[in-house]
Amino acid sequence: MKRRIPQSIVMRALAVMIISVSVVVVSTFMLSLSEQGLNSNFMNILFEVTSAFGTVGLSMGLTPDLSTFGKLVIILTMFIGRLGPLTLAFALSQRNNQDKFRYPEEKVLIG
């Protein structure tokens, strides 16, 4: 339709994706380390974390058997997923003060 997406929107989408993937990877890694005696495979842990981040309510039955630390990781992941990675990124980022106005451009004859 002969339109383009502004660079700021593309960067915001990239930031949301990177933050979301980072939260899921870190949470999965933390649960994998803390729940070694649970006899659960990596895919079950990844499913639990992804489901918690997406706040969809699905479970493989792993959450009730988690340790206290594991439950806290799931709770924090659910909170971050509900709050939204973009909101979290805005809260943590610094605001740069851009000028509220711009001067109009002028074409000047040269030569």
Rosetta blueprint (number, residue, H / E / L):
1 M L
2 K L
3 R L
4 R L
5 I L
6 P L
7 Q H
8 S H
9 I H
10 V H
11 M H
12 R H
13 A H
14 L H
15 A H
16 V H
17 M H
18 I H
19 I H
20 S H
21 V H
22 S H
23 V H
24 V H
25 V H
26 V H
27 S H
28 T H
29 F H
30 M H
31 L H
32 S H
33 L H
34 S H
35 E L
36 Q H
37 G H
38 L H
39 N L
40 S L
41 N L
42 F H
43 M H
44 N H
45 I H
46 L H
47 F H
48 E H
49 V H
50 T H
51 S H
52 A H
53 F H
54 G H
55 T L
56 V L
57 G L
58 L L
59 S L
60 M L
61 G L
62 L L
63 T H
64 P H
65 D H
66 L L
67 S L
68 T H
69 F H
70 G H
71 K H
72 L H
73 V H
74 I H
75 I H
76 L H
77 T H
78 M H
79 F H
80 I H
81 G H
82 R H
83 L H
84 G L
85 P H
86 L H
87 T H
88 L H
89 A H
90 F H
91 A H
92 L H
93 S L
94 Q L
95 R L
96 N L
97 N L
98 Q L
99 D L
100 K L
101 F L
102 R L
103 Y L
104 P L
105 E L
106 E L
107 K L
108 V L
109 L L
110 I L
111 G L
